[in-house]
Amino acid sequence: MREERLDPLLVQLVAQGATLEESHRDGRRYTLIAGHQRLPISAVLGVKLEREGHIRPLCRLSSKTLWVASN
């Protein structure tokens, strides 16, 4: 299993106010929400952002969690 590295641009987008939406309905999926764009990112990167303290959960609704920057 290879480890994925966090893209510095991803960390910068989150720090500037982009949010992440995590869905558990069809397995663990993450979508980066930046302005009007919705971009899928891997679950590995989403978990890594959380573990490294870049994001924290804001709210949970049904099978989704909205994550925001932790700064």
N, CA, C, O and CB atoms as a CASP TS submission, in Angstrom:
PFRMAT TS
TARGET T0000
AUTHOR 0000-0000-0000
METHOD Language model
MODEL 1
PARENT N/A
ATOM      1  N   MET     1       0.846  -1.185   0.000  1.00  0.00           N
ATOM      2  CA  MET     1       0.000   0.000   0.000  1.00  0.00           C
ATOM      3  C   MET     1       0.886   1.241   0.000  1.00  0.00           C
ATOM      4  O   MET     1       1.760   1.387   0.855  1.00  0.00           O
ATOM      5  CB  MET     1      -0.959   0.002   1.223  1.00  0.00           C
ATOM      6  N   ARG     2       0.662   2.120  -0.945  1.00  0.00           N
ATOM      7  CA  ARG     2       1.488   3.315  -1.006  1.00  0.00           C
ATOM      8  C   ARG     2       0.808   4.469  -0.291  1.00  0.00           C
ATOM      9  O   ARG     2      -0.416   4.599  -0.313  1.00  0.00           O
ATOM     10  CB  ARG     2       1.786   3.690  -2.456  1.00  0.00           C
ATOM     11  N   GLU     3       1.605   5.289   0.332  1.00  0.00           N
ATOM     12  CA  GLU     3       1.071   6.428   1.082  1.00  0.00           C
ATOM     13  C   GLU     3       0.893   7.611   0.143  1.00  0.00           C
ATOM     14  O   GLU     3       1.781   7.925  -0.650  1.00  0.00           O
ATOM     15  CB  GLU     3       2.003   6.806   2.266  1.00  0.00           C
ATOM     16  N   GLU     4      -0.252   8.262   0.238  1.00  0.00           N
ATOM     17  CA  GLU     4      -0.480   9.454  -0.575  1.00  0.00           C
ATOM     18  C   GLU     4       0.000  10.667   0.193  1.00  0.00           C
ATOM     19  O   GLU     4      -0.169  10.758   1.409  1.00  0.00           O
ATOM     20  CB  GLU     4      -1.977   9.600  -0.957  1.00  0.00           C
ATOM     21  N   ARG     5       0.596  11.590  -0.525  1.00  0.00           N
ATOM     22  CA  ARG     5       1.080  12.823   0.098  1.00  0.00           C
ATOM     23  C   ARG     5       0.031  13.915  -0.061  1.00  0.00           C
ATOM     24  O   ARG     5      -0.680  13.979  -1.064  1.00  0.00           O
ATOM     25  CB  ARG     5       2.435  13.269  -0.524  1.00  0.00           C
ATOM     26  N   LEU     6      -0.045  14.758   0.936  1.00  0.00           N
ATOM     27  CA  LEU     6      -0.961  15.888   0.850  1.00  0.00           C
ATOM     28  C   LEU     6      -0.409  16.906  -0.129  1.00  0.00           C
ATOM     29  O   LEU     6       0.751  17.308  -0.037  1.00  0.00           O
ATOM     30  CB  LEU     6      -1.186  16.529   2.237  1.00  0.00           C
ATOM     31  N   ASP     7      -1.238  17.314  -1.057  1.00  0.00           N
ATOM     32  CA  ASP     7      -0.867  18.354  -2.003  1.00  0.00           C
ATOM     33  C   ASP     7      -0.910  19.685  -1.255  1.00  0.00           C
ATOM     34  O   ASP     7      -1.932  20.006  -0.648  1.00  0.00           O
ATOM     35  CB  ASP     7      -1.821  18.363  -3.259  1.00  0.00           C
ATOM     36  N   PRO     8       0.173  20.470  -1.280  1.00  0.00           N
ATOM     37  CA  PRO     8       0.163  21.765  -0.581  1.00  0.00           C
ATOM     38  C   PRO     8      -0.986  22.664  -1.039  1.00  0.00           C
ATOM     39  O   PRO     8      -1.497  23.460  -0.252  1.00  0.00           O
ATOM     40  CB  PRO     8       1.490  22.485  -0.798  1.00  0.00           C
ATOM     41  N   LEU     9      -1.395  22.543  -2.307  1.00  0.00           N
ATOM     42  CA  LEU     9      -2.514  23.342  -2.807  1.00  0.00           C
ATOM     43  C   LEU     9      -3.807  22.951  -2.105  1.00  0.00           C
ATOM     44  O   LEU     9      -4.636  23.811  -1.806  1.00  0.00           O
ATOM     45  CB  LEU     9      -2.664  23.173  -4.328  1.00  0.00           C
ATOM     46  N   LEU    10      -3.986  21.660  -1.839  1.00  0.00           N
ATOM     47  CA  LEU    10      -5.171  21.184  -1.125  1.00  0.00           C
ATOM     48  C   LEU    10      -5.223  21.774   0.280  1.00  0.00           C
ATOM     49  O   LEU    10      -6.272  22.247   0.717  1.00  0.00           O
ATOM     50  CB  LEU    10      -5.181  19.648  -1.057  1.00  0.00           C
ATOM     51  N   VAL    11      -4.109  21.748   0.980  1.00  0.00           N
ATOM     52  CA  VAL    11      -4.034  22.320   2.328  1.00  0.00           C
ATOM     53  C   VAL    11      -4.305  23.819   2.280  1.00  0.00           C
ATOM     54  O   VAL    11      -4.993  24.354   3.150  1.00  0.00           O
ATOM     55  CB  VAL    11      -2.652  22.044   2.965  1.00  0.00           C
ATOM     56  N   GLN    12      -3.767  24.500   1.268  1.00  0.00           N
ATOM     57  CA  GLN    12      -3.968  25.949   1.125  1.00  0.00           C
ATOM     58  C   GLN    12      -5.438  26.270   0.860  1.00  0.00           C
ATOM     59  O   GLN    12      -5.971  27.220   1.434  1.00  0.00           O
ATOM     60  CB  GLN    12      -3.090  26.507  -0.016  1.00  0.00           C
ATOM     61  N   LEU    13      -6.096  25.499   0.007  1.00  0.00           N
ATOM     62  CA  LEU    13      -7.521  25.724  -0.270  1.00  0.00           C
ATOM     63  C   LEU    13      -8.358  25.565   0.993  1.00  0.00           C
ATOM     64  O   LEU    13      -9.256  26.366   1.251  1.00  0.00           O
ATOM     65  CB  LEU    13      -8.017  24.755  -1.351  1.00  0.00           C
ATOM     66  N   VAL    14      -8.064  24.533   1.779  1.00  0.00           N
ATOM     67  CA  VAL    14      -8.800  24.316   3.028  1.00  0.00           C
ATOM     68  C   VAL    14      -8.544  25.469   3.993  1.00  0.00           C
ATOM     69  O   VAL    14      -9.471  25.946   4.648  1.00  0.00           O
ATOM     70  CB  VAL    14      -8.395  22.970   3.678  1.00  0.00           C
ATOM     71  N   ALA    15      -7.300  25.917   4.084  1.00  0.00           N
ATOM     72  CA  ALA    15      -6.962  27.028   4.982  1.00  0.00           C
ATOM     73  C   ALA    15      -7.663  28.313   4.562  1.00  0.00           C
ATOM     74  O   ALA    15      -7.942  29.166   5.404  1.00  0.00           O
ATOM     75  CB  ALA    15      -5.446  27.249   5.011  1.00  0.00           C
ATOM     76  N   GLN    16      -7.953  28.464   3.266  1.00  0.00           N
ATOM     77  CA  GLN    16      -8.604  29.676   2.768  1.00  0.00           C
ATOM     78  C   GLN    16     -10.122  29.585   2.800  1.00  0.00           C
ATOM     79  O   GLN    16     -10.805  30.476   2.295  1.00  0.00           O
ATOM     80  CB  GLN    16      -8.149  29.961   1.361  1.00  0.00           C
ATOM     81  N   GLY    17     -10.655  28.529   3.383  1.00  0.00           N
ATOM     82  CA  GLY    17     -12.097  28.463   3.570  1.00  0.00           C
ATOM     83  C   GLY    17     -12.829  27.404   2.771  1.00  0.00           C
ATOM     84  O   GLY    17     -14.048  27.288   2.897  1.00  0.00           O
ATOM     85  N   ALA    18     -12.132  26.627   1.952  1.00  0.00           N
ATOM     86  CA  ALA    18     -12.809  25.531   1.264  1.00  0.00           C
ATOM     87  C   ALA    18     -13.255  24.515   2.314  1.00  0.00           C
ATOM     88  O   ALA    18     -12.619  24.373   3.358  1.00  0.00           O
ATOM     89  CB  ALA    18     -11.874  24.864   0.189  1.00  0.00           C
ATOM     90  N   THR    19     -14.326  23.828   2.036  1.00  0.00           N
ATOM     91  CA  THR    19     -14.817  22.820   2.967  1.00  0.00           C
ATOM     92  C   THR    19     -14.724  21.442   2.315  1.00  0.00           C
ATOM     93  O   THR    19     -14.574  21.325   1.099  1.00  0.00           O
ATOM     94  CB  THR    19     -16.277  23.129   3.400  1.00  0.00           C
ATOM     95  N   LEU    20     -14.813  20.430   3.123  1.00  0.00           N
ATOM     96  CA  LEU    20     -14.850  19.055   2.637  1.00  0.00           C
ATOM     97  C   LEU    20     -16.154  18.433   3.090  1.00  0.00           C
ATOM     98  O   LEU    20     -16.586  18.623   4.227  1.00  0.00           O
ATOM     99  CB  LEU    20     -13.626  18.230   3.149  1.00  0.00           C
ATOM    100  N   GLU    21     -16.779  17.689   2.189  1.00  0.00           N
ATOM    101  CA  GLU    21     -17.985  16.953   2.531  1.00  0.00           C
ATOM    102  C   GLU    21     -17.632  15.474   2.475  1.00  0.00           C
ATOM    103  O   GLU    21     -17.108  14.996   1.469  1.00  0.00           O
ATOM    104  CB  GLU    21     -19.179  17.304   1.565  1.00  0.00           C
ATOM    105  N   GLU    22     -17.915  14.762   3.534  1.00  0.00           N
ATOM    106  CA  GLU    22     -17.624  13.326   3.597  1.00  0.00           C
ATOM    107  C   GLU    22     -18.941  12.570   3.558  1.00  0.00           C
ATOM    108  O   GLU    22     -19.859  12.872   4.321  1.00  0.00           O
ATOM    109  CB  GLU    22     -16.808  12.960   4.884  1.00  0.00           C
ATOM    110  N   SER    23     -19.035  11.596   2.679  1.00  0.00           N
ATOM    111  CA  SER    23     -20.244  10.794   2.563  1.00  0.00           C
ATOM    112  C   SER    23     -19.933   9.342   2.890  1.00  0.00           C
ATOM    113  O   SER    23     -18.921   8.801   2.445  1.00  0.00           O
ATOM    114  CB  SER    23     -20.847  10.913   1.154  1.00  0.00           C
ATOM    115  N   HIS    24     -20.807   8.713   3.668  1.00  0.00           N
ATOM    116  CA  HIS    24     -20.638   7.303   4.025  1.00  0.00           C
ATOM    117  C   HIS    24     -21.660   6.418   3.321  1.00  0.00           C
ATOM    118  O   HIS    24     -21.647   5.200   3.497  1.00  0.00           O
ATOM    119  CB  HIS    24     -20.751   7.124   5.535  1.00  0.00           C
ATOM    120  N   ARG    25     -22.529   7.007   2.541  1.00  0.00           N
ATOM    121  CA  ARG    25     -23.618   6.229   1.935  1.00  0.00           C
ATOM    122  C   ARG    25     -23.086   5.121   1.024  1.00  0.00           C
ATOM    123  O   ARG    25     -23.517   3.974   1.147  1.00  0.00           O
ATOM    124  CB  ARG    25     -24.545   7.151   1.140  1.00  0.00           C
ATOM    125  N   ASP    26     -22.170   5.435   0.121  1.00  0.00           N
ATOM    126  CA  ASP    26     -21.605   4.444  -0.812  1.00  0.00           C
ATOM    127  C   ASP    26     -20.132   4.223  -0.517  1.00  0.00           C
ATOM    128  O   ASP    26     -19.308   4.236  -1.432  1.00  0.00           O
ATOM    129  CB  ASP    26     -21.791   4.898  -2.279  1.00  0.00           C
ATOM    130  N   GLY    27     -19.795   4.024   0.735  1.00  0.00           N
ATOM    131  CA  GLY    27     -18.387   3.954   1.117  1.00  0.00           C
ATOM    132  C   GLY    27     -17.912   5.354   1.472  1.00  0.00           C
ATOM    133  O   GLY    27     -18.648   6.327   1.307  1.00  0.00           O
ATOM    134  N   ARG    28     -16.709   5.451   1.948  1.00  0.00           N
ATOM    135  CA  ARG    28     -16.211   6.747   2.416  1.00  0.00           C
ATOM    136  C   ARG    28     -15.708   7.562   1.228  1.00  0.00           C
ATOM    137  O   ARG    28     -14.730   7.179   0.587  1.00  0.00           O
ATOM    138  CB  ARG    28     -15.083   6.562   3.468  1.00  0.00           C
ATOM    139  N   ARG    29     -16.371   8.686   0.929  1.00  0.00           N
ATOM    140  CA  ARG    29     -15.994   9.564  -0.173  1.00  0.00           C
ATOM    141  C   ARG    29     -15.867  10.986   0.340  1.00  0.00           C
ATOM    142  O   ARG    29     -16.603  11.399   1.237  1.00  0.00           O
ATOM    143  CB  ARG    29     -17.024   9.489  -1.325  1.00  0.00           C
ATOM    144  N   TYR    30     -14.942  11.725  -0.222  1.00  0.00           N
ATOM    145  CA  TYR    30     -14.760  13.129   0.137  1.00  0.00           C
ATOM    146  C   TYR    30     -14.903  13.997  -1.101  1.00  0.00           C
ATOM    147  O   TYR    30     -14.450  13.626  -2.183  1.00  0.00           O
ATOM    148  CB  TYR    30     -13.386  13.355   0.801  1.00  0.00           C
ATOM    149  N   THR    31     -15.533  15.150  -0.940  1.00  0.00           N
ATOM    150  CA  THR    31     -15.651  16.126  -2.012  1.00  0.00           C
ATOM    151  C   THR    31     -15.170  17.460  -1.472  1.00  0.00           C
ATOM    152  O   THR    31     -15.649  17.922  -0.437  1.00  0.00           O
ATOM    153  CB  THR    31     -17.119  16.223  -2.549  1.00  0.00           C
ATOM    154  N   LEU    32     -14.220  18.083  -2.172  1.00  0.00           N
ATOM    155  CA  LEU    32     -13.727  19.407  -1.801  1.00  0.00           C
ATOM    156  C   LEU    32     -14.666  20.436  -2.401  1.00  0.00           C
ATOM    157  O   LEU    32     -14.935  20.407  -3.602  1.00  0.00           O
ATOM    158  CB  LEU    32     -12.254  19.633  -2.285  1.00  0.00           C
ATOM    159  N   ILE    33     -15.166  21.345  -1.576  1.00  0.00           N
ATOM    160  CA  ILE    33     -16.076  22.383  -2.041  1.00  0.00           C
ATOM    161  C   ILE    33     -15.349  23.714  -1.924  1.00  0.00           C
ATOM    162  O   ILE    33     -15.128  24.218  -0.824  1.00  0.00           O
ATOM    163  CB  ILE    33     -17.417  22.388  -1.225  1.00  0.00           C
ATOM    164  N   ALA    34     -14.980  24.280  -3.077  1.00  0.00           N
ATOM    165  CA  ALA    34     -14.261  25.554  -3.118  1.00  0.00           C
ATOM    166  C   ALA    34     -15.035  26.488  -4.033  1.00  0.00           C
ATOM    167  O   ALA    34     -15.025  26.322  -5.252  1.00  0.00           O
ATOM    168  CB  ALA    34     -12.778  25.372  -3.613  1.00  0.00           C
ATOM    169  N   GLY    35     -15.701  27.464  -3.447  1.00  0.00           N
ATOM    170  CA  GLY    35     -16.538  28.353  -4.251  1.00  0.00           C
ATOM    171  C   GLY    35     -17.671  27.557  -4.872  1.00  0.00           C
ATOM    172  O   GLY    35     -18.450  26.917  -4.165  1.00  0.00           O
ATOM    173  N   HIS    36     -17.762  27.596  -6.202  1.00  0.00           N
ATOM    174  CA  HIS    36     -18.821  26.862  -6.906  1.00  0.00           C
ATOM    175  C   HIS    36     -18.332  25.524  -7.439  1.00  0.00           C
ATOM    176  O   HIS    36     -19.077  24.830  -8.131  1.00  0.00           O
ATOM    177  CB  HIS    36     -19.365  27.697  -8.053  1.00  0.00           C
ATOM    178  N   GLN    37     -17.096  25.151  -7.131  1.00  0.00           N
ATOM    179  CA  GLN    37     -16.543  23.893  -7.625  1.00  0.00           C
ATOM    180  C   GLN    37     -16.653  22.793  -6.582  1.00  0.00           C
ATOM    181  O   GLN    37     -16.471  23.023  -5.386  1.00  0.00           O
ATOM    182  CB  GLN    37     -15.088  24.077  -8.037  1.00  0.00           C
ATOM    183  N   ARG    38     -16.953  21.601  -7.062  1.00  0.00           N
ATOM    184  CA  ARG    38     -16.985  20.410  -6.208  1.00  0.00           C
ATOM    185  C   ARG    38     -16.034  19.403  -6.828  1.00  0.00           C
ATOM    186  O   ARG    38     -16.280  18.915  -7.931  1.00  0.00           O
ATOM    187  CB  ARG    38     -18.449  19.817  -6.067  1.00  0.00           C
ATOM    188  N   LEU    39     -14.941  19.085  -6.125  1.00  0.00           N
ATOM    189  CA  LEU    39     -13.910  18.200  -6.661  1.00  0.00           C
ATOM    190  C   LEU    39     -13.743  16.981  -5.765  1.00  0.00           C
ATOM    191  O   LEU    39     -13.519  17.134  -4.565  1.00  0.00           O
ATOM    192  CB  LEU    39     -12.572  18.948  -6.804  1.00  0.00           C
ATOM    193  N   PRO    40     -13.848  15.772  -6.318  1.00  0.00           N
ATOM    194  CA  PRO    40     -13.641  14.581  -5.492  1.00  0.00           C
ATOM    195  C   PRO    40     -12.173  14.441  -5.112  1.00  0.00           C
ATOM    196  O   PRO    40     -11.291  14.674  -5.938  1.00  0.00           O
ATOM    197  CB  PRO    40     -14.121  13.320  -6.231  1.00  0.00           C
ATOM    198  N   ILE    41     -11.910  14.062  -3.870  1.00  0.00           N
ATOM    199  CA  ILE    41     -10.546  13.721  -3.452  1.00  0.00           C
ATOM    200  C   ILE    41     -10.614  12.338  -2.812  1.00  0.00           C
ATOM    201  O   ILE    41     -11.688  11.886  -2.414  1.00  0.00           O
ATOM    202  CB  ILE    41      -9.945  14.801  -2.448  1.00  0.00           C
ATOM    203  N   SER    42      -9.489  11.682  -2.715  1.00  0.00           N
ATOM    204  CA  SER    42      -9.500  10.319  -2.179  1.00  0.00           C
ATOM    205  C   SER    42      -9.779  10.332  -0.675  1.00  0.00           C
ATOM    206  O   SER    42      -9.473  11.298   0.025  1.00  0.00           O
ATOM    207  CB  SER    42      -8.156   9.614  -2.466  1.00  0.00           C
ATOM    208  N   ALA    43     -10.363   9.244  -0.205  1.00  0.00           N
ATOM    209  CA  ALA    43     -10.631   9.105   1.226  1.00  0.00           C
ATOM    210  C   ALA    43      -9.329   9.122   2.018  1.00  0.00           C
ATOM    211  O   ALA    43      -9.287   9.615   3.146  1.00  0.00           O
ATOM    212  CB  ALA    43     -11.409   7.808   1.508  1.00  0.00           C
ATOM    213  N   VAL    44      -8.265   8.580   1.422  1.00  0.00           N
ATOM    214  CA  VAL    44      -6.965   8.568   2.099  1.00  0.00           C
ATOM    215  C   VAL    44      -6.511   9.997   2.394  1.00  0.00           C
ATOM    216  O   VAL    44      -6.028  10.280   3.490  1.00  0.00           O
ATOM    217  CB  VAL    44      -5.905   7.833   1.238  1.00  0.00           C
ATOM    218  N   LEU    45      -6.664  10.895   1.421  1.00  0.00           N
ATOM    219  CA  LEU    45      -6.255  12.287   1.635  1.00  0.00           C
ATOM    220  C   LEU    45      -7.164  12.989   2.638  1.00  0.00           C
ATOM    221  O   LEU    45      -6.694  13.786   3.449  1.00  0.00           O
ATOM    222  CB  LEU    45      -6.257  13.050   0.309  1.00  0.00           C
ATOM    223  N   GLY    46      -8.465  12.696   2.589  1.00  0.00           N
ATOM    224  CA  GLY    46      -9.380  13.282   3.561  1.00  0.00           C
ATOM    225  C   GLY    46      -9.031  12.888   4.983  1.00  0.00           C
ATOM    226  O   GLY    46      -9.006  13.729   5.882  1.00  0.00           O
ATOM    227  N   VAL    47      -8.761  11.606   5.184  1.00  0.00           N
ATOM    228  CA  VAL    47      -8.385  11.110   6.513  1.00  0.00           C
ATOM    229  C   VAL    47      -7.058  11.728   6.945  1.00  0.00           C
ATOM    230  O   VAL    47      -6.879  12.072   8.113  1.00  0.00           O
ATOM    231  CB  VAL    47      -8.287   9.561   6.515  1.00  0.00           C
ATOM    232  N   LYS    48      -6.132  11.866   6.001  1.00  0.00           N
ATOM    233  CA  LYS    48      -4.826  12.447   6.319  1.00  0.00           C
ATOM    234  C   LYS    48      -4.969  13.915   6.743  1.00  0.00           C
ATOM    235  O   LYS    48      -4.300  14.351   7.680  1.00  0.00           O
ATOM    236  CB  LYS    48      -3.879  12.332   5.105  1.00  0.00           C
ATOM    237  N   LEU    49      -5.829  14.676   6.067  1.00  0.00           N
ATOM    238  CA  LEU    49      -6.082  16.064   6.470  1.00  0.00           C
ATOM    239  C   LEU    49      -6.586  16.118   7.906  1.00  0.00           C
ATOM    240  O   LEU    49      -6.175  16.977   8.686  1.00  0.00           O
ATOM    241  CB  LEU    49      -7.103  16.729   5.523  1.00  0.00           C
ATOM    242  N   GLU    50      -7.482  15.193   8.250  1.00  0.00           N
ATOM    243  CA  GLU    50      -8.026  15.146   9.610  1.00  0.00           C
ATOM    244  C   GLU    50      -6.939  14.775  10.620  1.00  0.00           C
ATOM    245  O   GLU    50      -6.795  15.435  11.649  1.00  0.00           O
ATOM    246  CB  GLU    50      -9.188  14.139   9.689  1.00  0.00           C
ATOM    247  N   ARG    51      -6.190  13.739  10.332  1.00  0.00           N
ATOM    248  CA  ARG    51      -5.159  13.282  11.273  1.00  0.00           C
ATOM    249  C   ARG    51      -4.077  14.324  11.509  1.00  0.00           C
ATOM    250  O   ARG    51      -3.549  14.432  12.615  1.00  0.00           O
ATOM    251  CB  ARG    51      -4.524  12.009  10.767  1.00  0.00           C
ATOM    252  N   GLU    52      -3.743  15.090  10.477  1.00  0.00           N
ATOM    253  CA  GLU    52      -2.702  16.109  10.621  1.00  0.00           C
ATOM    254  C   GLU    52      -3.249  17.421  11.182  1.00  0.00           C
ATOM    255  O   GLU    52      -2.509  18.397  11.313  1.00  0.00           O
ATOM    256  CB  GLU    52      -2.039  16.364   9.279  1.00  0.00           C
ATOM    257  N   GLY    53      -4.540  17.446  11.511  1.00  0.00           N
ATOM    258  CA  GLY    53      -5.117  18.606  12.177  1.00  0.00           C
ATOM    259  C   GLY    53      -5.489  19.759  11.268  1.00  0.00           C
ATOM    260  O   GLY    53      -5.685  20.875  11.750  1.00  0.00           O
ATOM    261  N   HIS    54      -5.594  19.525   9.960  1.00  0.00           N
ATOM    262  CA  HIS    54      -5.950  20.597   9.031  1.00  0.00           C
ATOM    263  C   HIS    54      -7.456  20.857   9.001  1.00  0.00           C
ATOM    264  O   HIS    54      -7.891  21.972   8.711  1.00  0.00           O
ATOM    265  CB  HIS    54      -5.460  20.256   7.634  1.00  0.00           C
ATOM    266  N   ILE    55      -8.252  19.824   9.301  1.00  0.00           N
ATOM    267  CA  ILE    55      -9.706  19.970   9.264  1.00  0.00           C
ATOM    268  C   ILE    55     -10.330  19.411  10.537  1.00  0.00           C
ATOM    269  O   ILE    55      -9.735  18.601  11.247  1.00  0.00           O
ATOM    270  CB  ILE    55     -10.289  19.264   8.027  1.00  0.00           C
ATOM    271  N   ARG    56     -11.557  19.875  10.800  1.00  0.00           N
ATOM    272  CA  ARG    56     -12.328  19.373  11.943  1.00  0.00           C
ATOM    273  C   ARG    56     -13.791  19.277  11.505  1.00  0.00           C
ATOM    274  O   ARG    56     -14.215  20.033  10.631  1.00  0.00           O
ATOM    275  CB  ARG    56     -12.168  20.312  13.214  1.00  0.00           C
ATOM    276  N   PRO    57     -14.565  18.372  12.087  1.00  0.00           N
ATOM    277  CA  PRO    57     -15.969  18.247  11.695  1.00  0.00           C
ATOM    278  C   PRO    57     -16.772  19.451  12.167  1.00  0.00           C
ATOM    279  O   PRO    57     -16.622  19.898  13.305  1.00  0.00           O
ATOM    280  CB  PRO    57     -16.572  16.957  12.261  1.00  0.00           C
ATOM    281  N   LEU    58     -17.621  19.972  11.295  1.00  0.00           N
ATOM    282  CA  LEU    58     -18.490  21.094  11.646  1.00  0.00           C
ATOM    283  C   LEU    58     -19.875  20.579  12.022  1.00  0.00           C
ATOM    284  O   LEU    58     -20.416  20.948  13.064  1.00  0.00           O
ATOM    285  CB  LEU    58     -18.585  22.103  10.477  1.00  0.00           C
ATOM    286  N   CYS    59     -20.449  19.729  11.175  1.00  0.00           N
ATOM    287  CA  CYS    59     -21.762  19.167  11.488  1.00  0.00           C
ATOM    288  C   CYS    59     -21.942  17.847  10.758  1.00  0.00           C
ATOM    289  O   CYS    59     -21.299  17.580   9.743  1.00  0.00           O
ATOM    290  CB  CYS    59     -22.891  20.154  11.109  1.00  0.00           C
ATOM    291  N   ARG    60     -22.835  17.030  11.302  1.00  0.00           N
ATOM    292  CA  ARG    60     -23.163  15.742  10.693  1.00  0.00           C
ATOM    293  C   ARG    60     -24.660  15.703  10.427  1.00  0.00           C
ATOM    294  O   ARG    60     -25.469  15.978  11.313  1.00  0.00           O
ATOM    295  CB  ARG    60     -22.725  14.551  11.607  1.00  0.00           C
ATOM    296  N   LEU    61     -25.015  15.360   9.198  1.00  0.00           N
ATOM    297  CA  LEU    61     -26.411  15.214   8.816  1.00  0.00           C
ATOM    298  C   LEU    61     -26.575  13.889   8.102  1.00  0.00           C
ATOM    299  O   LEU    61     -25.948  13.658   7.068  1.00  0.00           O
ATOM    300  CB  LEU    61     -26.880  16.392   7.920  1.00  0.00           C
ATOM    301  N   SER    62     -27.399  13.027   8.633  1.00  0.00           N
ATOM    302  CA  SER    62     -27.661  11.737   8.012  1.00  0.00           C
ATOM    303  C   SER    62     -26.348  11.008   7.759  1.00  0.00           C
ATOM    304  O   SER    62     -25.637  10.671   8.705  1.00  0.00           O
ATOM    305  CB  SER    62     -28.447  11.913   6.699  1.00  0.00           C
ATOM    306  N   SER    63     -26.021  10.761   6.506  1.00  0.00           N
ATOM    307  CA  SER    63     -24.796  10.010   6.199  1.00  0.00           C
ATOM    308  C   SER    63     -23.661  10.912   5.733  1.00  0.00           C
ATOM    309  O   SER    63     -22.701  10.437   5.128  1.00  0.00           O
ATOM    310  CB  SER    63     -25.079   8.966   5.135  1.00  0.00           C
ATOM    311  N   LYS    64     -23.764  12.227   6.012  1.00  0.00           N
ATOM    312  CA  LYS    64     -22.728  13.163   5.562  1.00  0.00           C
ATOM    313  C   LYS    64     -22.148  13.959   6.722  1.00  0.00           C
ATOM    314  O   LYS    64     -22.837  14.251   7.699  1.00  0.00           O
ATOM    315  CB  LYS    64     -23.294  14.116   4.516  1.00  0.00           C
ATOM    316  N   THR    65     -20.881  14.302   6.600  1.00  0.00           N
ATOM    317  CA  THR    65     -20.198  15.166   7.561  1.00  0.00           C
ATOM    318  C   THR    65     -19.577  16.314   6.791  1.00  0.00           C
ATOM    319  O   THR    65     -18.943  16.097   5.759  1.00  0.00           O
ATOM    320  CB  THR    65     -19.115  14.382   8.378  1.00  0.00           C
ATOM    321  N   LEU    66     -19.750  17.536   7.279  1.00  0.00           N
ATOM    322  CA  LEU    66     -19.114  18.703   6.672  1.00  0.00           C
ATOM    323  C   LEU    66     -17.902  19.068   7.514  1.00  0.00           C
ATOM    324  O   LEU    66     -18.015  19.269   8.724  1.00  0.00           O
ATOM    325  CB  LEU    66     -20.111  19.909   6.560  1.00  0.00           C
ATOM    326  N   TRP    67     -16.734  19.155   6.868  1.00  0.00           N
ATOM    327  CA  TRP    67     -15.475  19.462   7.538  1.00  0.00           C
ATOM    328  C   TRP    67     -15.035  20.865   7.166  1.00  0.00           C
ATOM    329  O   TRP    67     -15.242  21.305   6.036  1.00  0.00           O
ATOM    330  CB  TRP    67     -14.385  18.435   7.169  1.00  0.00           C
ATOM    331  N   VAL    68     -14.430  21.569   8.112  1.00  0.00           N
ATOM    332  CA  VAL    68     -13.897  22.915   7.872  1.00  0.00           C
ATOM    333  C   VAL    68     -12.455  22.977   8.373  1.00  0.00           C
ATOM    334  O   VAL    68     -11.992  22.094   9.094  1.00  0.00           O
ATOM    335  CB  VAL    68     -14.775  24.004   8.577  1.00  0.00           C
ATOM    336  N   ALA    69     -11.759  24.041   7.974  1.00  0.00           N
ATOM    337  CA  ALA    69     -10.373  24.229   8.421  1.00  0.00           C
ATOM    338  C   ALA    69     -10.343  24.325   9.938  1.00  0.00           C
ATOM    339  O   ALA    69     -11.259  24.877  10.548  1.00  0.00           O
ATOM    340  CB  ALA    69      -9.742  25.501   7.779  1.00  0.00           C
ATOM    341  N   SER    70      -9.302  23.794  10.542  1.00  0.00           N
ATOM    342  CA  SER    70      -9.222  23.774  12.003  1.00  0.00           C
ATOM    343  C   SER    70      -8.488  24.974  12.582  1.00  0.00           C
ATOM    344  O   SER    70      -8.306  25.047  13.797  1.00  0.00           O
ATOM    345  CB  SER    70      -8.545  22.515  12.457  1.00  0.00           C
ATOM    346  N   ASN    71      -8.062  25.917  11.749  1.00  0.00           N
ATOM    347  CA  ASN    71      -7.313  27.070  12.274  1.00  0.00           C
ATOM    348  C   ASN    71      -8.197  28.151  12.795  1.00  0.00           C
ATOM    349  O   ASN    71      -7.706  29.177  13.265  1.00  0.00           O
ATOM    350  CB  ASN    71      -6.428  27.639  11.225  1.00  0.00           C
TER
END
